[in-house]
Amino acid sequence: MSSATAPNEPAVAGLPVPVNCKTVGRVTVDNALLSARGVNVFYSGKQAIQEVSIDISRNEVLAMIGPSGCGKSTFLRCLNRMNDTIEGARVTGSIVLDGQDIYDKRQDVVQLRARVGMVFQKPNPFPKSIYENVAYGPRIHGLAADRVELDEIVHTSLQRAGLWDEVKDRLNNPGTSLSGGQQQRLCIARTIAVNPEVILMDEPCSALDPIATARIEDLIDELRASYAIAIVTHSMQQAARVSQRTAYFHLGDLIEVGETDRIFTNPRHKLTEDYITGRFG
Amino acid sequence: MNRSVAETRERVEKSLKRRRWAELRFKTYGLCAVLLGLSFVVLLFGSLIAQGWSAFRQAYVVIEVHYDPAVLNPEGTATADDLAVADYAALVRTSLKTRFPDVEGRAATKQLAALVSNSAAQTMQKRLAEDPKRMGQRETLRVLASDKVDQLLKGRIDRTVPEADRAVSDQQLAWIDALVKDGSLSLAFNKGFFTQGDSREPEQAGVWGAVVGTLYTLAMTLALSFPIAVAAAIYLEEFARRNRWTDLIEVNINNLAAVPSIVFGLLGLAVFLNIFGMPRSAPLVGGLVLTLLTLPTIIIASRAALKAVPPSIREAALGMGASKVQMVTHHVLPLAMPGILTGTIIGMARALGETAPLLMIGMVAFIVDVPKGLTDPATVLPVQIFLWADSPERAFIERTSAAILVLLLFLVVMNATAVILRNRFERRW
């Protein structure tokens, strides 16, 4: 096992990485948008992830992979404080979004979640019309001054999610009447309608067939131009296809981080190598 | 495994037979249970309708009245107040005696007058008060027959028993037969039953007072218990952290749902009447007591309905940056509404049938007037049924059953509303 390389590297624009960080590879990026430092999560006293430090930058897809129960989803849910909704969950360490600690007492979670959107594993459109699904976020955050502007937001969001042509004639149909893949793209449209800075995706394709998955992956690649994206996935192929950087989690530890190409061709840590070569997981 | 395929199949087939038989047996048990329950329902409704149907018809007598100034206003100086207390009963007697001129003596006259309800005199007084010009004129009036005549016409008094054991004398029987024969005594739709309040005289007693009292009481109950219970359920389900306090509250709510209703009545008596000095027998207090009674039911049902809303909807709303209140009001509550409404109607149906707690706060009083507000003395349908069931007059038997039918109609309407509301809300995909 190689020694901790992270502390030796200069953190250009980011925060210093704790000295006890054992992650292999460079966890920091230049120009980080979101920086996690020494994050621990406990569920009712039981530790789920330990001392995770990693940066997420703009215009980049970060894939988080690892066997079931490794803490990748837990970490993702820390980034927009969705863990707050779980009773008995406790988060320590710091997560800084654009210079602002999101676990600060003064941080409003409503504002945070408007900046850090989330797409869930199972498509979960609201039981309302397609239009209302997309309009909901702009409406509660007061983003549209009038109906015309709201229509415009709904239109562009659906277009960017690649759903407009399929649903433009039935915007008043229930969102739940769409197919699974369409529902997931509707959820993505709903998320980008509030114009977030970061989009978190928790295994967004695990409930979809390969064709729908391919469409979502293309969409993720397009969205990269505007957002920082962190995606949790069980599929290493997917991680390889959509991400620029990959983080490998194992039993609550962030084992290795690096350029996706490098991780999949030349893993440095034994556990990473075992996982991507299919020896376990 | 060294069993051959044929052997295995044989064993499976053997077990199949046993399983089929068990399934058939179980289905039969279920069917029997359903049929038994159904037969009890049929028995209940059958006996109620058989007993109570006749109460919807009532015996009326047509009599010829003469508003005789010599009887009502002998001195010719009577004011409206004097006319209100004049001897109208004498007019009834005179009218009946004109019909049966051969009746002589006080005893016979009294028997003759007993054929007609004493409401006949009130009817005349009212007609005269409406139009004082009727004084001195004659008119044909349809008045209530007495309850005994009514029961006889409905065949509930046996003519064959000896006169001494019979509520109607031989002489009265002859008069009744004569009146029936010339068409002036007959059964007709009992409008008074649906428009009047309670009375000591069965032929004048109606359910309207109790129906209005019930409506006021239930409206009060609904207005209080629905918002309080839904708010409590939302708080406990969506906002409160699970700790010893919420556990304690939960246990207590479940306990409250099982407390005998009379205890709530005693509480109402002690707190609402004695400490706060609220009026006795009032729908206001009845509503408060029934609110206490229905709260646990509605809270438990609402919590179950909220719990049944998929967590993914909550995550979706929170993930969009909705606040908790927005999450609840925009998404969770609308989805839970059908269940909450069903629970509310079940709670209200329970409140509708409650008698015991209302006895304690004085709603058991004999109240003739139809209540005009939340603080007027009132009674409710189940208490009215209780009161009538307790009355000795034979004619109250059918009225008790008829009042139960009215109560059941109420219940059916409420439950149908619940089903309609639920379907209406559920249709929002």
Chai-1 contact restraints between the chains, C-beta under 6 A:
chainA,res_idxA,chainB,res_idxB,connection_type,confidence,min_distance_angstrom,max_distance_angstrom,comment,restraint_id
A,E87,B,R242,contact,1.0,0.0,6.0,A-B,restraint_1
A,V110,B,G321,contact,1.0,0.0,6.0,A-B,restraint_2
A,V110,B,S323,contact,1.0,0.0,6.0,A-B,restraint_3
A,R113,B,G321,contact,1.0,0.0,6.0,A-B,restraint_4
A,A114,B,G321,contact,1.0,0.0,6.0,A-B,restraint_5
A,M118,B,G319,contact,1.0,0.0,6.0,A-B,restraint_6
A,K122,B,S312,contact,1.0,0.0,6.0,A-B,restraint_7
A,N124,B,S312,contact,1.0,0.0,6.0,A-B,restraint_8
A,N124,B,A316,contact,1.0,0.0,6.0,A-B,restraint_9
A,P127,B,W429,contact,1.0,0.0,6.0,A-B,restraint_10
A,G137,B,M320,contact,1.0,0.0,6.0,A-B,restraint_11
A,I140,B,A322,contact,1.0,0.0,6.0,A-B,restraint_12
A,I140,B,Q326,contact,1.0,0.0,6.0,A-B,restraint_13
A,P174,B,W429,contact,1.0,0.0,6.0,A-B,restraint_14
